[in-house]
Amino acid sequence: MEKSRCGWCVGDPLYETYHDEEWGVPLYDDDKLFEFLILETFQAGLSWITVLRKRENFRKAFDNFDYEKIAKYQQSKIDALLLDAGIIRNKLKVKATVTNAQAFIKIQEEFGSFSDYIWQFTDGKPIKNKLKDYRKGPANTPLSDTISKDLKKRGFKFVGTTVVYAHMQATGMVNDHEVSCFRYNEV
């Protein structure tokens, strides 16, 4: 019997696997939270499937999203990344990745972990929405506005409210699976 999935992922095996195994699962691991934050910043203005198809290339290019290493990237590494056809070669986004790694580490120093920082906005628990149709879901919320402003204040780049909301969805801070989706009650 075919599983009922959120409409946005149906028909593409990569999308369906991502949806079934990762999207909306609450993440508390700083390494994975950083990876998703960076991927979401590269997705800004593009489709998520574009980023997802390049994910392995991003992992290779950005030292498996090791924020300690990324925070120390020199101009020569940035220049090399801008020549890497396997990733999205946007100069501002590549530079923002270095800046965001540095800001990420500062948050860890202040809060003990990025997870503790980001999850404080939802009291450590996912917000469970009741979407019947993903197309009627929000692109941002007052909470994503608040988090976006705070991240920007802390030096992050490319973390507008829509990017932040997408990050919240991907990392399970909000459960935006459609209520008819088999994952809705699993995450």
N, C-alpha and C positions, 0 to 999 in steps of 0.2 A: 504494500500500500504506500502511495506517495505521501511524503510528509508535507504538511502545509507550512510554507515559509512566508516571511515578509516579502511583499511584492518587488521590492527594489533589487533583490538578489537572484530572482528566479531566471533560469535559462543559461547562466554562465557557471561552469563547474568551479572556477576559482572563487567567484563571488559566493556561491552556495557553501563551499567549504569554509570560507572566512566567516560567513554568517553563522553556520552551524557550530563552529568550534571556538570562535574568538569574540565576535561582535556582541557587545553587551554583557560580557562576563566581567564581574567586578574584579579589577586589578588593584593590588596593593603593593606590587613589586616595583621599586623605583626604576630598575633597568627597563622593564616593559612600558612603564608609564612614560619614560623619556622617549623610547622608540615611537610610541604612538603620537606623542606630542610633536616630534620632528616630522613624522609622516603626514600628520594633519597640517602642519605649516606648509609643507610642499604641495599639499592638495589644494590649498587656497586658490580659487579661480579655475580649478580643473576638476575632473571627475575622480572619484575615489578609485575606480577600477584602473585608471591610468597609474596611480601610485601603487596600487596593489600588484600590478603586473611588473613593476620595477622594484618591488620590495627587496628581493634578494640582492639586486644590484646596489641598492642603498645600503644594505647591511655590509656588503664588501667594501664599498667606497668610504663609508663612515665608521670603519673599525668596529663593526657589529654594534653600533650605537653606544660605544663606550664614552660616556660624557666626560670622564676624566681626561681621556686622550683628545677628544674633540675640543674641549675648552682650551687646549694648548696648541691648536692648529696654527701654523704660521702661514704667511701669504703664499708660499710655494705650494703648500697642500691645498689651499683654496683654489689656486690657479689650476692645479692638477684636477681637482673636482670639476671645475668648469669645462674641462676638456673631456670628461667622462660621459660618453653618449648613453650609458646605461642608466643614468639618473636624470632628473629634471634639472637642467643647467641654468638655473636662475641665480644670478649673482647675488641679489639681495637676500634670497632665501638661504643660499649657502653660507653667506656671512652671518645671517641671523641664527643659523644652527650653532655656530661657534659662540655667539653672544648668549644664546639660550642655554647652552651647556654651562657656561660660566654662571648665569643667573640660577640655574637648576642647583648647582653646587652650593651657592649662597643660601638658597632656601633649605637645603639639607642641613647646612650648618646651623641655621636659625631654628628649624623645627624638628631636627633629628632625622627626618626623611621627607622627601617630596610627597610621598603617600600621606603622611600625617598632615602636611600642609593642605593638599588638594581635597582630601576627604573631610576635612573639618567643615567644608562648605555644605556638606550633606549629613553632618553628624555621624560620619563613618558608614552610612548605609545608603544603598541605592534608592533612588526615587522611582517608584513604579507607576508609569503612565498607563493609560488605557486607550491606545491608538487602535482604531479599527482599520484605518488606511494610512500607510506611511506618508502618502502625499499630503495629508492634512496635518502632519506633525510640524512642530515649530522648527525654524532654522536657528532660533536663539530664544533665550528666556531672560527674565530679570536676573536669575541666578548666574547665567553665563555672562551677562553684562557685568555683574559684580566681580566674577572671577577674572574676566578679561581685563578689567580696569586694574585689579590688584596685580596681575601678572605684568602688565605694562609698567606699572609703578615700580615693580621690582626689576625692570630692565629687559623683559622679554619682548621679542619682535614677532610679527605675524601671528599674533594671538588675539585677533578680533573676536567678537562675541560668537560669530558663526563657527569659526575654527574651534573655539573653546567648547561650544555645544556639541560639535561633532566628536571632539575628544571625550566629552562626558558620555556620549552614547557608546563610543567604541570601547571605553574602559569600564563600562557598567555603572557609572555614577548615576545614570538614568537608564531605565529599562524602557526603550522605545520599540521593542518588538511588538508587532501587531498582536492583538489579543487572540487572533486565530492561529498564530504561529506556534509551532510545537516548542519553540525555545522560550516563549513568554513566561511560562511557569517554571522553567528549568533554571533560569538565571536569577 
